[in-house]
Amino acid sequence: MADADALRYLRIAKADLLEARRMLDHSGFRDSSIGFLLQQACEKSCKSWIHSSGGMANI
């Protein structure tokens, strides 16, 4: 069974990525706002990988 924290981080990463894609589809959002969500998606994906590999990612 997958680690609960890994799944939680992956779910949040997917939500951040989806929101960034929605923002790209609409005008009026700053590039920095979209970039922030993309950075967060990357960070949460890495934390998910760390947890799924048996490590501990600090929150």
Backbone torsions as a table, in degrees:
resi	resn	phi	psi	omega
1	MET	NA	140.7	-179.1
2	ALA	-71.5	148.7	178.6
3	ASP	-62.9	133.5	-177.0
4	ALA	-61.9	-38.6	178.5
5	ASP	-66.7	-38.8	178.6
6	ALA	-61.6	-43.8	179.4
7	LEU	-66.2	-38.7	179.1
8	ARG	-64.6	-46.2	178.1
9	TYR	-61.7	-40.4	-179.9
10	LEU	-66.5	-39.2	177.7
11	ARG	-62.9	-42.7	178.8
12	ILE	-66.3	-41.1	179.0
13	ALA	-60.4	-43.4	178.8
14	LYS	-63.8	-39.0	178.6
15	ALA	-65.4	-41.4	177.6
16	ASP	-63.7	-42.3	179.2
17	LEU	-64.8	-42.5	178.2
18	LEU	-61.5	-42.9	179.3
19	GLU	-64.7	-39.9	177.2
20	ALA	-63.0	-40.2	178.0
21	ARG	-64.8	-40.0	177.4
22	ARG	-62.5	-41.9	179.7
23	MET	-64.0	-36.9	177.8
24	LEU	-65.3	-32.0	-178.9
25	ASP	-74.3	-16.3	-179.6
26	HIS	-117.0	147.4	179.4
27	SER	-86.8	163.4	174.9
28	GLY	100.7	-4.8	178.4
29	PHE	-95.1	139.9	178.6
30	ARG	-71.7	145.4	176.9
31	ASP	-58.3	-36.1	-179.0
32	SER	-65.8	-32.5	178.0
33	SER	-68.7	-42.1	177.8
34	ILE	-67.0	-42.8	178.4
35	GLY	-60.6	-38.7	178.6
36	PHE	-61.3	-44.8	179.6
37	LEU	-64.8	-37.8	178.0
38	LEU	-66.0	-39.5	177.2
39	GLN	-63.5	-42.3	179.2
40	GLN	-63.7	-40.2	178.1
41	ALA	-62.0	-41.8	178.2
42	CYS	-64.6	-44.4	-179.0
43	GLU	-62.1	-45.7	-179.0
44	LYS	-68.1	-34.1	176.4
45	SER	-64.2	-42.0	177.5
46	CYS	-63.9	-42.1	178.4
47	LYS	-63.8	-37.5	177.1
48	SER	-62.5	-43.9	179.4
49	TRP	-63.6	-43.0	179.4
50	ILE	-59.1	-47.4	-179.4
51	HIS	-65.7	-39.4	-178.6
52	SER	-70.1	-19.1	177.5
53	SER	-90.8	2.9	177.5
54	GLY	95.9	3.5	179.8
55	GLY	-91.6	-176.4	178.4
56	MET	-126.9	121.9	176.5
57	ALA	-99.6	128.9	177.4
58	ASN	-70.0	144.3	-180.0
59	ILE	-82.9	NA	NA
